[in-house]
């Protein structure tokens, strides 16, 4: 299935053979260490920068069927973010993974994002739009 929206993501998760748990790592754009004047100017124009993970959570698809639910929950933390990285883990024997089983994959996901290895993840902005990062 080609995922072109958050709704497609939820639909794809529901169509899997085993129940899924969605993994979300929220990141904030910031200037990288040792930034140049050009990087600073681009950043101030809303381009470039580095994405630093600031918050993570795991949810069952039915808990966050609407992206607005996820945004509202994240707002309660008081932590600002720009991009949500999304992945999923599959359950076994018709049981979805629990939050304990999601903790290690979330940690690995956060480490990959910190290292700039983001190709494996879907990325959404706060409006719930799928975005491509380069």
N, C-alpha and C positions, 0 to 999 in steps of 0.2 A: 504494500500500500504506500502510495506517495503521500507524505505528510506535508500539507501546505498551510495548516492552521492548528491552533490549540485544540479545536474541536476534533480535527483529524487525529491528533495525538490520543485523545481520550477514546475515540472510536477504535483506533488501532490497538490500544491496550486492552479494550474489551473483547476484541476479536482473537486475542492470543489463546493458544491451547491451555496455558496455565495462567492463573490470576497474577496480575502484575502489581508491583509497588513502584510508584514514581519517585524519583530522586531529584530534588531541586537544590541547586547551589546558586545563590543570589550574589551578584558581583557589582561593585561600584567602580566606575571609571575614575582613574586618577593619573596624574603625571608620573611617568617612570622615574626611578632614581637617575640622577645625572642627565636630566632632560636638557635639550638644546632650546635655543630661542625659537626655532622653527617649530619644534614639537609643542612648545608652550603656546605659540600663536595658533597652531592647528587645534590644540585642545580647547582653547578659549572659544574657537569657532564651532565646537562640538564634534571635532574629528580627532581620531587617534587616541592616545593614552593607553594605559594598561588597565586590565580588569582584575581587581583584587576581590577575592571571595570575602563576603561579610556575614553571610547567614546561610544555613542549610536546613532542609527539612525533608522528611519522607512522608508520602501520602498515598492512600489508596485512590485509584482514579475516581471513584464515586464521591470521595471527600472533597475533591477539587474539580468537579465536572465543568465548572465555569472558571475561567481565568480570574474573573473579578473576585471570586472567593479567596483565591490564593493571594491576590494583591491586598485585600482587606485584612487577611490574617497577618501578612507580613507588616502591614502598617502598624499593627498593635505592638510590634516589637520595638518601634521607634528607630529601626535601622533602615537607612536609605539605601536604595540599590538602583541600578540602571538596567541590568541584564539578568535574566534567569536562564541558567543552563539546566537542561533536563535530560535525564536518562531514566532507565527502568531496569528492575530486576524481576525475574520470573519466580513464581512459587513452585511448589512440588506437590504432587498428589492432590490437586485441586484446592490447595491452601495457599493463600497469598503470603509472601514473606512478612515477618513482623518488623517492627522498628529496630529491634536488636540485630536482626539479620541485615538491616540496611546500613548500620553504622559504619562498617568497614568499607563497603562500596562508596558511601558518601565521602569518607575520608580520602579514598583513592581518587575520587572524582575531583575533590577540592585540590589535591596535590597536582593532578593533571592540569587543571585550570591555572594554577600558580605557575606551572612550567610552560604554559602557552600551548599545551596539547589539547585543543578544543574541538578537533574535527569529529570526534565521536558523539558530540552532544547537539541537541536541538537548542536553539537560543531564541528567547522571546524578550521583547521590550515590555515596559510597564503597561502598554496598551494591549498586550496580548498578541502582538504581531510577530510573526516569525521573521527573524533577521539573519542575514548572512554576515559573518565576521571574517575578516581577512587578516 
